[in-house]
C-alpha cells in the first residue's frame, strides 16, 4: 500500500510490482509513470502476467503517465477518490472495467488544451466490458467547456471519452 499526504504528489517513474490487493491512501495524488509487474509468491519473482493483483484508490487521486501502466490490474475507486486525466493522453488501458464505488467518479483534468476542441480519453476496455459513462463527473475550469462522457468502438476495444473545448 502507499499513502500520499495532502497537497503532495508521488510520481512512480519506474515499474511498480504489485502483489495481491494494494491500496492507495492519503488525500494526495499517485501517478504511475512506468508499467506494472505482478509478484508471483510461489516463484518469488516479478512477472508480466497478472495473478489477481488489484489496486484500490481509497482516497485522493490516481493518474497514469503510461496508458498501459495498469493493464491486467483490477482497479477500484472508493467513494470520493479521483482520476487525474490529460487531454494529451490516450486514456488508461484496462482488461476489466474499473469499479466505481461512489455515485460518481470525479475526473480532474491536469493538462488543458491551448486552443480548439480536444478529445479527453479516460479508459480503453475490451468490447466485452461495460462501464456506465454517466458515473463520471469531469471538473470544469473557467474558459473551457467539457462535454459529456461517451463511448465509441475502436477495433476490439471500447473507448470512454469526452471533449474539452477552449472558449474564445
N, C-alpha and C positions, 0 to 999 in steps of 0.2 A: 504494500500500500504506500501511497505517497500523500503528504499533506502540504499544501501550499498556502502560506499566510495571506491574509487580506492585503490587497494592494500589490502583491508580488506576482511574478510570472516565472515559472520554471520551464525552461526550454531544454528538452532532451534531444540533443542533436545526433547522438549515436543510436544504434539499435538497442531496443529495450527487450529484456527477456521476461515474459510473463509465465506464471505457473499457477494453475487453479484460478481462484477468484481473487481479483485485485480491486482495490478501491482507491478513489481519489477523494481526499478530504480537504477541508480548508476552503475559504472563500476566494482564494487566489486562482490563477489560471495555470493549466498544464498544457504545454504544446509539445506534441511528439513530432520531431523532425526527421527521424530515421525510421527504419522498419521495426517490426516486432518479430521476435523469435519466441518459441514456446519451450518451457522447461519440461523435459522428459525425466521424471523422477526414477523410473526403472533403469535408465541408462546413465543418469546423472550428467546429461548434456543438454545444450540448447539446440533445438531442431526447427526446421521451417514449417512443419505441419502442426496444426492446432491439436491440442489434447484436452479440450474442454476449457481453455482459458477464457476468462471474461473480465471486463473492466466496467466497474460501476462508478459513475460520477455522482457522488453523494452531495457535494457542494461545489460552488464555484463554477469554473468553465473549462472546457476541453477544446483544443484546436489541434489541427494536424498540418504539417508543412509538406508532407508527402501523402498523396492521395491514397496510396495503398498501405499506409502505416498500420492500419487496424484490420487488414484483410485476415479473415479467419477468427477474429475475436468477437465474442458476443458482447454487445455494447448496451449499457443501460444508463439512462439519465433519470436520477431521482427527482422528485418534485423540487423545483427551484434551481436545478442545475442548468447551465447554459452551454450552447455550442458557439464557438468562435468561427466565423467564416470570412472569406475574402472573395472579392469579385475577380481576383486573379487565379483562383484555384479551380480544379476540376471536380471538387467535392470529395467526400470520403467514400472509398470503395469498401463495401461490406459484403459478407457472404449471407448474412441474415439481417432482417430489419431490426433497427435498434428498438429497445423497449423504452417508452416514454411513460414514466410512472405518474407524472402530474397531468393536469388538464392540458397544459401547453408546454412546448419546449421553446424557450426564448433563444433566438439566434441574434448574436451581436456581430455586426459587420466591422471588421478591424481594418479593412482597406477599401476605401470608396473610390468610384471611378472619377477620372478627371473631367470627362465630358460624355455626352450621349447616353445611350441605353446599353447596359452591360448585363450579361447573364450572371446569376448567382447560383452556382451548383452546390447543393447540400450533400446529397447521398446518391451513390450509384449502387444498385442492388440487382441480384439476379431477377429476371422477369417473373419468376415463381413467387417472389416475396411481395408482400403488400404492406404499405406504410400509409397511415392516414395523414394526408397532406394538410388537413385542417387543424392538426395539432401543433403547427409551427406558428410562432409569433416573431416576426423579424422586427427588431428595434430600429426605428427610423432615425433620421437626422435632418435637421433644418437644411433646406436647399436640395433635398433628394426625395424622390418618390420610389417606394418599394411596392412591387406587385405581389399578388397572392402566390402562394406556393402551389405549383402544378407538377404533373409528371408527364414524361414522354418516353417512348420506347426508343432505345438506341442499340441496335443489334439484338443481343440476347439479354440486355440489361434494361432496367427502368431507371431513369434519372429524375430525381426530385429537385426542382429548381424554381427560381423566381427571377425577376428582373429588377435592376436598380437603374433609375434614370436621374442624371444630374439636371436639375431645373435651370432654366435661364440660358 
